[in-house]
Amino acid sequence: MKAIVMAGGTPTPDDPLYPYTQGKPKALLDIAGQPMLQWVLDAINQAHHIDEILIFGTDAQAYPWRLQKPVRWRPDKGSMVKNILSGLEEISYDTPQDAWVMLISGDVPTVTGHILDWVATNAQHFPTVDVIYHVVTRDIMEKRFPGVRRTYLRLRDVEVCGADVNLVRVRVGQRGDDLWERLYAARKSPLKQAALIGWGTLLKILLRRLTLAEAVAEVSQRLNLPGIAVLAPYAEIAMDVDKPEHVDIVRRELAQHREVET
């Protein structure tokens, strides 16, 4: 399986992470003695089911990266969506259209090779979908990382936050419309979300009238995109570093990890 790693972005002075990065790329943020991105690459190195990587947004010369698998470094295309679509197009030249591609954010440093292998092998249970979006329950998140604050979606049957390791089939990148840009643009706008998925569906989600499965079914039908939300048992894939408190949590976690190893 091929993987696309989104590792672009440089925090600006108004970003909460700026005091930590001081004008440097987010991927180079020091976490327990090495760049945050290197922790993600360490996990990919350990994963048995990932055989090639495309990395968007980070300079290959910025650090002596430890890489054990073929890698292609690509410049940031300007947005996460554009990076993903560019990666899927490149992969499509030598990969079957129904093959899975793993999408990994470069800011989930606590993820492990074992977890990435679980993501890859679990896909076999969903042969009829084109997108597998992982979510993590509040209980799992807070048990693994006590005190962490995330944004949760409250549904009728469960409370979840979105993960940063997901799967799409190669053919998803070949859609001829602007769906992906509209989805990205709508991520923080209820009005744009309503325009995409319909007011009825959005209201039912906000009023907690839908279960997770029902919400996914309605959204998939509206977008004409067969997908599924999978409850992941690993909080690490949703532990992206966006705030100073997240930096402190993952630094403490991975410093302890290094102490155990030594």
PyRosetta script that sets phi, psi and omega in degrees:
from pyrosetta import init, pose_from_sequence

init()
pose = pose_from_sequence("MKAIVMAGGTPTPDDPLYPYTQGKPKALLDIAGQPMLQWVLDAINQAHHIDEILIFGTDAQAYPWRLQKPVRWRPDKGSMVKNILSGLEEISYDTPQDAWVMLISGDVPTVTGHILDWVATNAQHFPTVDVIYHVVTRDIMEKRFPGVRRTYLRLRDVEVCGADVNLVRVRVGQRGDDLWERLYAARKSPLKQAALIGWGTLLKILLRRLTLAEAVAEVSQRLNLPGIAVLAPYAEIAMDVDKPEHVDIVRRELAQHREVET")
pose.set_psi(1, 139.2)
pose.set_omega(1, 175.9)
pose.set_phi(2, -91.9)
pose.set_psi(2, 154.7)
pose.set_omega(2, 179.7)
pose.set_phi(3, -129.4)
pose.set_psi(3, 141.0)
pose.set_omega(3, 172.2)
pose.set_phi(4, -108.3)
pose.set_psi(4, 123.4)
pose.set_omega(4, 180.0)
pose.set_phi(5, -107.5)
pose.set_psi(5, 121.0)
pose.set_omega(5, 177.8)
pose.set_phi(6, -92.0)
pose.set_psi(6, 106.2)
pose.set_omega(6, -173.7)
pose.set_phi(7, -128.8)
pose.set_psi(7, 29.5)
pose.set_omega(7, -179.9)
pose.set_phi(8, -91.7)
pose.set_psi(8, 178.3)
pose.set_omega(8, 174.5)
pose.set_phi(9, 102.9)
pose.set_psi(9, 132.4)
pose.set_omega(9, 174.7)
pose.set_phi(10, -126.3)
pose.set_psi(10, 114.4)
pose.set_omega(10, -178.9)
pose.set_phi(11, -56.2)
pose.set_psi(11, 134.6)
pose.set_omega(11, 178.1)
pose.set_phi(12, -90.0)
pose.set_psi(12, 168.7)
pose.set_omega(12, -176.7)
pose.set_phi(13, -56.3)
pose.set_psi(13, -23.7)
pose.set_omega(13, 179.0)
pose.set_phi(14, -90.7)
pose.set_psi(14, 3.1)
pose.set_omega(14, 179.1)
pose.set_phi(15, -84.7)
pose.set_psi(15, 138.5)
pose.set_omega(15, 179.4)
pose.set_phi(16, -57.4)
pose.set_psi(16, -24.4)
pose.set_omega(16, -178.1)
pose.set_phi(17, -88.7)
pose.set_psi(17, -4.6)
pose.set_omega(17, -175.5)
pose.set_phi(18, -57.4)
pose.set_psi(18, -40.9)
pose.set_omega(18, 178.5)
pose.set_phi(19, -59.2)
pose.set_psi(19, -23.1)
pose.set_omega(19, 179.3)
pose.set_phi(20, -88.4)
pose.set_psi(20, -32.6)
pose.set_omega(20, -174.2)
pose.set_phi(21, -98.4)
pose.set_psi(21, -29.1)
pose.set_omega(21, 176.1)
pose.set_phi(22, 51.8)
pose.set_psi(22, 46.6)
pose.set_omega(22, 176.5)
pose.set_phi(23, 88.6)
pose.set_psi(23, -3.4)
pose.set_omega(23, 178.8)
pose.set_phi(24, -91.6)
pose.set_psi(24, 159.6)
pose.set_omega(24, 178.6)
pose.set_phi(25, -58.6)
pose.set_psi(25, 146.5)
pose.set_omega(25, 179.5)
pose.set_phi(26, -59.4)
pose.set_psi(26, -35.6)
pose.set_omega(26, -178.3)
pose.set_phi(27, -60.9)
pose.set_psi(27, -23.1)
pose.set_omega(27, -177.8)
pose.set_phi(28, -92.8)
pose.set_psi(28, 1.5)
pose.set_omega(28, 178.8)
pose.set_phi(29, -55.2)
pose.set_psi(29, 125.7)
pose.set_omega(29, -177.2)
pose.set_phi(30, -71.3)
pose.set_psi(30, 125.6)
pose.set_omega(30, 175.6)
pose.set_phi(31, -127.8)
pose.set_psi(31, 106.1)
pose.set_omega(31, 177.2)
pose.set_phi(32, 53.5)
pose.set_psi(32, 43.1)
pose.set_omega(32, 171.4)
pose.set_phi(33, 96.6)
pose.set_psi(33, 0.1)
pose.set_omega(33, 176.7)
pose.set_phi(34, -152.4)
pose.set_psi(34, 160.9)
pose.set_omega(34, -179.2)
pose.set_phi(35, -59.2)
pose.set_psi(35, 147.5)
pose.set_omega(35, 179.2)
pose.set_phi(36, -54.2)
pose.set_psi(36, -42.8)
pose.set_omega(36, -178.8)
pose.set_phi(37, -61.0)
pose.set_psi(37, -33.9)
pose.set_omega(37, -179.1)
pose.set_phi(38, -62.9)
pose.set_psi(38, -34.2)
pose.set_omega(38, 176.5)
pose.set_phi(39, -62.1)
pose.set_psi(39, -39.7)
pose.set_omega(39, 178.0)
pose.set_phi(40, -66.8)
pose.set_psi(40, -41.7)
pose.set_omega(40, 178.8)
pose.set_phi(41, -66.4)
pose.set_psi(41, -33.8)
pose.set_omega(41, 175.5)
pose.set_phi(42, -60.2)
pose.set_psi(42, -42.2)
pose.set_omega(42, 178.6)
pose.set_phi(43, -64.1)
pose.set_psi(43, -42.0)
pose.set_omega(43, 178.8)
pose.set_phi(44, -64.7)
pose.set_psi(44, -39.6)
pose.set_omega(44, 177.0)
pose.set_phi(45, -58.2)
pose.set_psi(45, -35.9)
pose.set_omega(45, -177.2)
pose.set_phi(46, -82.2)
pose.set_psi(46, -18.3)
pose.set_omega(46, -175.6)
pose.set_phi(47, -75.8)
pose.set_psi(47, 129.6)
pose.set_omega(47, -178.5)
pose.set_phi(48, -78.4)
pose.set_psi(48, -21.4)
pose.set_omega(48, -171.9)
pose.set_phi(49, -101.6)
pose.set_psi(49, 6.0)
pose.set_omega(49, 174.3)
pose.set_phi(50, -111.1)
pose.set_psi(50, 124.6)
pose.set_omega(50, -176.2)
pose.set_phi(51, -117.1)
pose.set_psi(51, -8.2)
pose.set_omega(51, 178.9)
pose.set_phi(52, -156.6)
pose.set_psi(52, 149.1)
pose.set_omega(52, -173.8)
pose.set_phi(53, -131.2)
pose.set_psi(53, 138.6)
pose.set_omega(53, 165.6)
pose.set_phi(54, -113.0)
pose.set_psi(54, 125.2)
pose.set_omega(54, -179.1)
pose.set_phi(55, -114.5)
pose.set_psi(55, 122.5)
pose.set_omega(55, -178.8)
pose.set_phi(56, -106.4)
pose.set_psi(56, 131.5)
pose.set_omega(56, 166.9)
pose.set_phi(57, 97.2)
pose.set_psi(57, -0.7)
pose.set_omega(57, -178.9)
pose.set_phi(58, -124.4)
pose.set_psi(58, 141.4)
pose.set_omega(58, -179.6)
pose.set_phi(59, -74.7)
pose.set_psi(59, 128.4)
pose.set_omega(59, 179.4)
pose.set_phi(60, -63.3)
pose.set_psi(60, -23.6)
pose.set_omega(60, -177.5)
pose.set_phi(61, -95.2)
pose.set_psi(61, 2.9)
pose.set_omega(61, -174.3)
pose.set_phi(62, -72.6)
pose.set_psi(62, -18.1)
pose.set_omega(62, -175.5)
pose.set_phi(63, -163.4)
pose.set_psi(63, 150.8)
pose.set_omega(63, 175.7)
pose.set_phi(64, -75.8)
pose.set_psi(64, 72.9)
pose.set_omega(64, -174.3)
pose.set_phi(65, -57.6)
pose.set_psi(65, 138.1)
pose.set_omega(65, 173.8)
pose.set_phi(66, -91.1)
pose.set_psi(66, 113.2)
pose.set_omega(66, -177.2)
pose.set_phi(67, -131.9)
pose.set_psi(67, 132.0)
pose.set_omega(67, -179.6)
pose.set_phi(68, -114.4)
pose.set_psi(68, 4.7)
pose.set_omega(68, -177.6)
pose.set_phi(69, -134.6)
pose.set_psi(69, 156.5)
pose.set_omega(69, 178.4)
pose.set_phi(70, -56.1)
pose.set_psi(70, 136.8)
pose.set_omega(70, -177.5)
pose.set_phi(71, -137.5)
pose.set_psi(71, 144.0)
pose.set_omega(71, 173.2)
pose.set_phi(72, -119.9)
pose.set_psi(72, 123.6)
pose.set_omega(72, 178.5)
pose.set_phi(73, -93.3)
pose.set_psi(73, 130.2)
pose.set_omega(73, -178.3)
pose.set_phi(74, -130.9)
pose.set_psi(74, 144.8)
pose.set_omega(74, 178.8)
pose.set_phi(75, -69.6)
pose.set_psi(75, 156.2)
pose.set_omega(75, 177.1)
pose.set_phi(76, -64.2)
pose.set_psi(76, 130.1)
pose.set_omega(76, -179.1)
pose.set_phi(77, -88.2)
pose.set_psi(77, 0.1)
pose.set_omega(77, 176.5)
pose.set_phi(78, 112.3)
pose.set_psi(78, -20.2)
pose.set_omega(78, 176.5)
pose.set_phi(79, -158.7)
pose.set_psi(79, 160.8)
pose.set_omega(79, 178.8)
pose.set_phi(80, -59.4)
pose.set_psi(80, -42.6)
pose.set_omega(80, -178.6)
pose.set_phi(81, -62.6)
pose.set_psi(81, -45.3)
pose.set_omega(81, -179.8)
pose.set_phi(82, -63.8)
pose.set_psi(82, -36.2)
pose.set_omega(82, 176.2)
pose.set_phi(83, -63.6)
pose.set_psi(83, -45.5)
pose.set_omega(83, -179.6)
pose.set_phi(84, -63.2)
pose.set_psi(84, -47.4)
pose.set_omega(84, -178.4)
pose.set_phi(85, -64.4)
pose.set_psi(85, -39.1)
pose.set_omega(85, 177.0)
pose.set_phi(86, -63.8)
pose.set_psi(86, -41.9)
pose.set_omega(86, 178.2)
pose.set_phi(87, -64.7)
pose.set_psi(87, -43.2)
pose.set_omega(87, 179.2)
pose.set_phi(88, -64.3)
pose.set_psi(88, -37.9)
pose.set_omega(88, 178.1)
pose.set_phi(89, -63.8)
pose.set_psi(89, -44.5)
pose.set_omega(89, 179.6)
pose.set_phi(90, -64.1)
pose.set_psi(90, -42.7)
pose.set_omega(90, 179.7)
pose.set_phi(91, -64.9)
pose.set_psi(91, -32.6)
pose.set_omega(91, -175.8)
pose.set_phi(92, -63.7)
pose.set_psi(92, -19.7)
pose.set_omega(92, -177.9)
pose.set_phi(93, -68.9)
pose.set_psi(93, -25.8)
pose.set_omega(93, -177.2)
pose.set_phi(94, -135.3)
pose.set_psi(94, 21.7)
pose.set_omega(94, -176.6)
pose.set_phi(95, -137.7)
pose.set_psi(95, 138.8)
pose.set_omega(95, 178.7)
pose.set_phi(96, -57.5)
pose.set_psi(96, 147.6)
pose.set_omega(96, -176.7)
pose.set_phi(97, -63.3)
pose.set_psi(97, -27.0)
pose.set_omega(97, -178.2)
pose.set_phi(98, -93.5)
pose.set_psi(98, 5.2)
pose.set_omega(98, 179.2)
pose.set_phi(99, -72.3)
pose.set_psi(99, 148.0)
pose.set_omega(99, 176.6)
pose.set_phi(100, -83.0)
pose.set_psi(100, 144.8)
pose.set_omega(100, 172.1)
pose.set_phi(101, -124.3)
pose.set_psi(101, 132.4)
pose.set_omega(101, 179.2)
pose.set_phi(102, -90.3)
pose.set_psi(102, 129.5)
pose.set_omega(102, 177.0)
pose.set_phi(103, -103.0)
pose.set_psi(103, 119.4)
pose.set_omega(103, -174.4)
pose.set_phi(104, -125.9)
pose.set_psi(104, 127.7)
pose.set_omega(104, 174.7)
pose.set_phi(105, -77.9)
pose.set_psi(105, 143.0)
pose.set_omega(105, -178.5)
pose.set_phi(106, -78.5)
pose.set_psi(106, 4.4)
pose.set_omega(106, -177.3)
pose.set_phi(107, -117.7)
pose.set_psi(107, 35.2)
pose.set_omega(107, 174.5)
pose.set_phi(108, -119.7)
pose.set_psi(108, 70.4)
pose.set_omega(108, -170.3)
pose.set_phi(109, -69.3)
pose.set_psi(109, -14.9)
pose.set_omega(109, -179.5)
pose.set_phi(110, -88.9)
pose.set_psi(110, -1.6)
pose.set_omega(110, 179.1)
pose.set_phi(111, -66.6)
pose.set_psi(111, 153.8)
pose.set_omega(111, -177.9)
pose.set_phi(112, -126.8)
pose.set_psi(112, 165.9)
pose.set_omega(112, 176.6)
pose.set_phi(113, -61.4)
pose.set_psi(113, -38.1)
pose.set_omega(113, 178.3)
pose.set_phi(114, -59.9)
pose.set_psi(114, -41.9)
pose.set_omega(114, -179.7)
pose.set_phi(115, -67.1)
pose.set_psi(115, -42.9)
pose.set_omega(115, 178.9)
pose.set_phi(116, -63.4)
pose.set_psi(116, -36.5)
pose.set_omega(116, 176.5)
pose.set_phi(117, -66.6)
pose.set_psi(117, -37.0)
pose.set_omega(117, 175.7)
pose.set_phi(118, -61.4)
pose.set_psi(118, -44.7)
pose.set_omega(118, 178.2)
pose.set_phi(119, -57.3)
pose.set_psi(119, -44.8)
pose.set_omega(119, -177.4)
pose.set_phi(120, -66.7)
pose.set_psi(120, -47.5)
pose.set_omega(120, -175.1)
pose.set_phi(121, -74.8)
pose.set_psi(121, -29.4)
pose.set_omega(121, -179.6)
pose.set_phi(122, -66.7)
pose.set_psi(122, -20.8)
pose.set_omega(122, -178.6)
pose.set_phi(123, -62.9)
pose.set_psi(123, -24.5)
pose.set_omega(123, -178.2)
pose.set_phi(124, -62.6)
pose.set_psi(124, -18.0)
pose.set_omega(124, -179.5)
pose.set_phi(125, -81.6)
pose.set_psi(125, -3.7)
pose.set_omega(125, -174.8)
pose.set_phi(126, -131.0)
pose.set_psi(126, 66.1)
pose.set_omega(126, -174.5)
pose.set_phi(127, -71.3)
pose.set_psi(127, -16.0)
pose.set_omega(127, -173.3)
pose.set_phi(128, -100.7)
pose.set_psi(128, 2.1)
pose.set_omega(128, -178.2)
pose.set_phi(129, -109.2)
pose.set_psi(129, 161.2)
pose.set_omega(129, 179.2)
pose.set_phi(130, -108.8)
pose.set_psi(130, -14.3)
pose.set_omega(130, -179.5)
pose.set_phi(131, -135.7)
pose.set_psi(131, 131.1)
pose.set_omega(131, 172.3)
pose.set_phi(132, -118.4)
pose.set_psi(132, 112.4)
pose.set_omega(132, -179.1)
pose.set_phi(133, -107.4)
pose.set_psi(133, 123.5)
pose.set_omega(133, -177.1)
pose.set_phi(134, -92.2)
pose.set_psi(134, 141.0)
pose.set_omega(134, 175.6)
pose.set_phi(135, -130.7)
pose.set_psi(135, 156.3)
pose.set_omega(135, -178.7)
pose.set_phi(136, -127.8)
pose.set_psi(136, 134.7)
pose.set_omega(136, -179.4)
pose.set_phi(137, -72.3)
pose.set_psi(137, 156.2)
pose.set_omega(137, 177.4)
pose.set_phi(138, -58.3)
pose.set_psi(138, -40.9)
pose.set_omega(138, -178.3)
pose.set_phi(139, -59.6)
pose.set_psi(139, -47.3)
pose.set_omega(139, -179.5)
pose.set_phi(140, -65.3)
pose.set_psi(140, -41.6)
pose.set_omega(140, -178.0)
pose.set_phi(141, -62.6)
pose.set_psi(141, -48.1)
pose.set_omega(141, -174.6)
pose.set_phi(142, -77.1)
pose.set_psi(142, -24.9)
pose.set_omega(142, 175.4)
pose.set_phi(143, -71.1)
pose.set_psi(143, -40.1)
pose.set_omega(143, -178.7)
pose.set_phi(144, -76.4)
pose.set_psi(144, -39.0)
pose.set_omega(144, -178.9)
pose.set_phi(145, -127.5)
pose.set_psi(145, 79.6)
pose.set_omega(145, -177.0)
pose.set_phi(146, -55.8)
pose.set_psi(146, 133.7)
pose.set_omega(146, 177.1)
pose.set_phi(147, 86.8)
pose.set_psi(147, -6.5)
pose.set_omega(147, -179.1)
pose.set_phi(148, -70.1)
pose.set_psi(148, 139.9)
pose.set_omega(148, 178.1)
pose.set_phi(149, -109.6)
pose.set_psi(149, 122.0)
pose.set_omega(149, 177.5)
pose.set_phi(150, -127.8)
pose.set_psi(150, 169.3)
pose.set_omega(150, 174.4)
pose.set_phi(151, -94.1)
pose.set_psi(151, 122.3)
pose.set_omega(151, -176.1)
pose.set_phi(152, -112.3)
pose.set_psi(152, 146.1)
pose.set_omega(152, 172.2)
pose.set_phi(153, -97.7)
pose.set_psi(153, 122.9)
pose.set_omega(153, -177.3)
pose.set_phi(154, -97.2)
pose.set_psi(154, 112.0)
pose.set_omega(154, 177.8)
pose.set_phi(155, -108.2)
pose.set_psi(155, 179.3)
pose.set_omega(155, -175.3)
pose.set_phi(156, -64.8)
pose.set_psi(156, -33.8)
pose.set_omega(156, -173.6)
pose.set_phi(157, -110.7)
pose.set_psi(157, -10.3)
pose.set_omega(157, -173.0)
pose.set_phi(158, -163.9)
pose.set_psi(158, 158.4)
pose.set_omega(158, 176.4)
pose.set_phi(159, -119.8)
pose.set_psi(159, 120.8)
pose.set_omega(159, -170.9)
pose.set_phi(160, -134.9)
pose.set_psi(160, 158.2)
pose.set_omega(160, 168.3)
pose.set_phi(161, -121.7)
pose.set_psi(161, 155.3)
pose.set_omega(161, -177.2)
pose.set_phi(162, -78.2)
pose.set_psi(162, 150.4)
pose.set_omega(162, 179.3)
pose.set_phi(163, -97.8)
pose.set_psi(163, 169.2)
pose.set_omega(163, -177.7)
pose.set_phi(164, -116.4)
pose.set_psi(164, 17.4)
pose.set_omega(164, 172.3)
pose.set_phi(165, -131.9)
pose.set_psi(165, 113.5)
pose.set_omega(165, -174.7)
pose.set_phi(166, -140.3)
pose.set_psi(166, 175.3)
pose.set_omega(166, -176.6)
pose.set_phi(167, -129.5)
pose.set_psi(167, 140.0)
pose.set_omega(167, 171.5)
pose.set_phi(168, -137.6)
pose.set_psi(168, 152.1)
pose.set_omega(168, 173.7)
pose.set_phi(169, -81.5)
pose.set_psi(169, 154.0)
pose.set_omega(169, -178.4)
pose.set_phi(170, -54.3)
pose.set_psi(170, -40.6)
pose.set_omega(170, -174.7)
pose.set_phi(171, -65.1)
pose.set_psi(171, -17.3)
pose.set_omega(171, 179.8)
pose.set_phi(172, -60.9)
pose.set_psi(172, -31.2)
pose.set_omega(172, -179.6)
pose.set_phi(173, -74.9)
pose.set_psi(173, -6.8)
pose.set_omega(173, -176.0)
pose.set_phi(174, -96.2)
pose.set_psi(174, 4.5)
pose.set_omega(174, 177.4)
pose.set_phi(175, -61.1)
pose.set_psi(175, 138.5)
pose.set_omega(175, -175.0)
pose.set_phi(176, -88.4)
pose.set_psi(176, 6.7)
pose.set_omega(176, -179.2)
pose.set_phi(177, -109.1)
pose.set_psi(177, -175.0)
pose.set_omega(177, -177.9)
pose.set_phi(178, -101.7)
pose.set_psi(178, 30.2)
pose.set_omega(178, -175.9)
pose.set_phi(179, -53.4)
pose.set_psi(179, -47.0)
pose.set_omega(179, -173.0)
pose.set_phi(180, -65.7)
pose.set_psi(180, -40.5)
pose.set_omega(180, 177.4)
pose.set_phi(181, -64.9)
pose.set_psi(181, -37.7)
pose.set_omega(181, 179.8)
pose.set_phi(182, -68.8)
pose.set_psi(182, -37.6)
pose.set_omega(182, 177.0)
pose.set_phi(183, -63.2)
pose.set_psi(183, -44.1)
pose.set_omega(183, -179.2)
pose.set_phi(184, -65.6)
pose.set_psi(184, -41.7)
pose.set_omega(184, -179.3)
pose.set_phi(185, -65.9)
pose.set_psi(185, -27.1)
pose.set_omega(185, -175.7)
pose.set_phi(186, -88.8)
pose.set_psi(186, -2.3)
pose.set_omega(186, -169.5)
pose.set_phi(187, -61.3)
pose.set_psi(187, -25.5)
pose.set_omega(187, -178.9)
pose.set_phi(188, -121.7)
pose.set_psi(188, 14.9)
pose.set_omega(188, -177.6)
pose.set_phi(189, -125.7)
pose.set_psi(189, 108.4)
pose.set_omega(189, 178.2)
pose.set_phi(190, -57.2)
pose.set_psi(190, -35.4)
pose.set_omega(190, 179.6)
pose.set_phi(191, -65.4)
pose.set_psi(191, -43.6)
pose.set_omega(191, 179.1)
pose.set_phi(192, -69.4)
pose.set_psi(192, -34.4)
pose.set_omega(192, 176.8)
pose.set_phi(193, -63.7)
pose.set_psi(193, -41.6)
pose.set_omega(193, 179.3)
pose.set_phi(194, -63.9)
pose.set_psi(194, -38.9)
pose.set_omega(194, 178.8)
pose.set_phi(195, -63.6)
pose.set_psi(195, -32.3)
pose.set_omega(195, -178.9)
pose.set_phi(196, -79.6)
pose.set_psi(196, -49.8)
pose.set_omega(196, -171.1)
pose.set_phi(197, -105.9)
pose.set_psi(197, -3.3)
pose.set_omega(197, 179.6)
pose.set_phi(198, 93.6)
pose.set_psi(198, 141.2)
pose.set_omega(198, -179.9)
pose.set_phi(199, -61.5)
pose.set_psi(199, -38.6)
pose.set_omega(199, -177.8)
pose.set_phi(200, -60.5)
pose.set_psi(200, -48.0)
pose.set_omega(200, 179.9)
pose.set_phi(201, -65.3)
pose.set_psi(201, -44.0)
pose.set_omega(201, -179.2)
pose.set_phi(202, -61.0)
pose.set_psi(202, -43.8)
pose.set_omega(202, -179.7)
pose.set_phi(203, -65.1)
pose.set_psi(203, -40.0)
pose.set_omega(203, 179.0)
pose.set_phi(204, -64.1)
pose.set_psi(204, -35.3)
pose.set_omega(204, 177.3)
pose.set_phi(205, -68.3)
pose.set_psi(205, -47.5)
pose.set_omega(205, -177.4)
pose.set_phi(206, -65.9)
pose.set_psi(206, -30.8)
pose.set_omega(206, -179.8)
pose.set_phi(207, -89.5)
pose.set_psi(207, 5.6)
pose.set_omega(207, 177.5)
pose.set_phi(208, 60.6)
pose.set_psi(208, 40.2)
pose.set_omega(208, 178.2)
pose.set_phi(209, -96.2)
pose.set_psi(209, -5.0)
pose.set_omega(209, -178.9)
pose.set_phi(210, -117.7)
pose.set_psi(210, 145.7)
pose.set_omega(210, 168.9)
pose.set_phi(211, -79.0)
pose.set_psi(211, 171.2)
pose.set_omega(211, 178.0)
pose.set_phi(212, -58.6)
pose.set_psi(212, -46.8)
pose.set_omega(212, -178.7)
pose.set_phi(213, -63.3)
pose.set_psi(213, -40.7)
pose.set_omega(213, 179.9)
pose.set_phi(214, -66.7)
pose.set_psi(214, -40.6)
pose.set_omega(214, 179.4)
pose.set_phi(215, -63.4)
pose.set_psi(215, -44.2)
pose.set_omega(215, 179.4)
pose.set_phi(216, -63.9)
pose.set_psi(216, -41.4)
pose.set_omega(216, -179.6)
pose.set_phi(217, -61.8)
pose.set_psi(217, -43.5)
pose.set_omega(217, -179.4)
pose.set_phi(218, -67.1)
pose.set_psi(218, -43.3)
pose.set_omega(218, -179.5)
pose.set_phi(219, -66.5)
pose.set_psi(219, -42.9)
pose.set_omega(219, 179.5)
pose.set_phi(220, -60.3)
pose.set_psi(220, -42.4)
pose.set_omega(220, 179.4)
pose.set_phi(221, -65.4)
pose.set_psi(221, -42.8)
pose.set_omega(221, -178.8)
pose.set_phi(222, -63.3)
pose.set_psi(222, -39.3)
pose.set_omega(222, -176.9)
pose.set_phi(223, -89.7)
pose.set_psi(223, -4.7)
pose.set_omega(223, -176.3)
pose.set_phi(224, 54.6)
pose.set_psi(224, 47.0)
pose.set_omega(224, -177.6)
pose.set_phi(225, -138.3)
pose.set_psi(225, 103.3)
pose.set_omega(225, -178.1)
pose.set_phi(226, -66.7)
pose.set_psi(226, 113.6)
pose.set_omega(226, -178.8)
pose.set_phi(227, -144.8)
pose.set_psi(227, 173.0)
pose.set_omega(227, 179.5)
pose.set_phi(228, -148.0)
pose.set_psi(228, 146.5)
pose.set_omega(228, 172.8)
pose.set_phi(229, -100.3)
pose.set_psi(229, 125.4)
pose.set_omega(229, -177.1)
pose.set_phi(230, -111.2)
pose.set_psi(230, 128.2)
pose.set_omega(230, 176.2)
pose.set_phi(231, -74.8)
pose.set_psi(231, 111.8)
pose.set_omega(231, -178.7)
pose.set_phi(232, -89.6)
pose.set_psi(232, 140.7)
pose.set_omega(232, 179.9)
pose.set_phi(233, -85.2)
pose.set_psi(233, 4.5)
pose.set_omega(233, -175.0)
pose.set_phi(234, -116.9)
pose.set_psi(234, 114.6)
pose.set_omega(234, 179.8)
pose.set_phi(235, -67.7)
pose.set_psi(235, -23.7)
pose.set_omega(235, -174.8)
pose.set_phi(236, -58.8)
pose.set_psi(236, -30.7)
pose.set_omega(236, -177.5)
pose.set_phi(237, -77.0)
pose.set_psi(237, -6.3)
pose.set_omega(237, 175.8)
pose.set_phi(238, -113.5)
pose.set_psi(238, 5.8)
pose.set_omega(238, -177.6)
pose.set_phi(239, -93.9)
pose.set_psi(239, 63.2)
pose.set_omega(239, 176.7)
pose.set_phi(240, -79.7)
pose.set_psi(240, 150.9)
pose.set_omega(240, -174.5)
pose.set_phi(241, -97.8)
pose.set_psi(241, 104.7)
pose.set_omega(241, -178.9)
pose.set_phi(242, -122.0)
pose.set_psi(242, -17.2)
pose.set_omega(242, -174.0)
pose.set_phi(243, -134.2)
pose.set_psi(243, 159.6)
pose.set_omega(243, 178.3)
pose.set_phi(244, -53.7)
pose.set_psi(244, -39.0)
pose.set_omega(244, -179.6)
pose.set_phi(245, -64.0)
pose.set_psi(245, -31.8)
pose.set_omega(245, 177.4)
pose.set_phi(246, -67.8)
pose.set_psi(246, -39.6)
pose.set_omega(246, 177.4)
pose.set_phi(247, -58.8)
pose.set_psi(247, -46.6)
pose.set_omega(247, -178.8)
pose.set_phi(248, -62.0)
pose.set_psi(248, -40.8)
pose.set_omega(248, -178.6)
pose.set_phi(249, -65.0)
pose.set_psi(249, -49.1)
pose.set_omega(249, -176.1)
pose.set_phi(250, -73.1)
pose.set_psi(250, -31.3)
pose.set_omega(250, 175.6)
pose.set_phi(251, -63.6)
pose.set_psi(251, -44.6)
pose.set_omega(251, 179.1)
pose.set_phi(252, -63.8)
pose.set_psi(252, -45.1)
pose.set_omega(252, -179.1)
pose.set_phi(253, -60.7)
pose.set_psi(253, -47.8)
pose.set_omega(253, -174.1)
pose.set_phi(254, -80.7)
pose.set_psi(254, -24.3)
pose.set_omega(254, 172.0)
pose.set_phi(255, -65.4)
pose.set_psi(255, -41.3)
pose.set_omega(255, 176.3)
pose.set_phi(256, -64.4)
pose.set_psi(256, -38.6)
pose.set_omega(256, 178.3)
pose.set_phi(257, -60.2)
pose.set_psi(257, -42.9)
pose.set_omega(257, -179.8)
pose.set_phi(258, -67.8)
pose.set_psi(258, -36.8)
pose.set_omega(258, 178.5)
pose.set_phi(259, -63.1)
pose.set_psi(259, -40.4)
pose.set_omega(259, 179.0)
pose.set_phi(260, -64.3)
pose.set_psi(260, -40.9)
pose.set_omega(260, -178.4)
pose.set_phi(261, -66.3)
pose.set_psi(261, -33.4)
pose.set_omega(261, -178.0)
pose.set_phi(262, -90.9)
pose.dump_pdb("model.pdb")
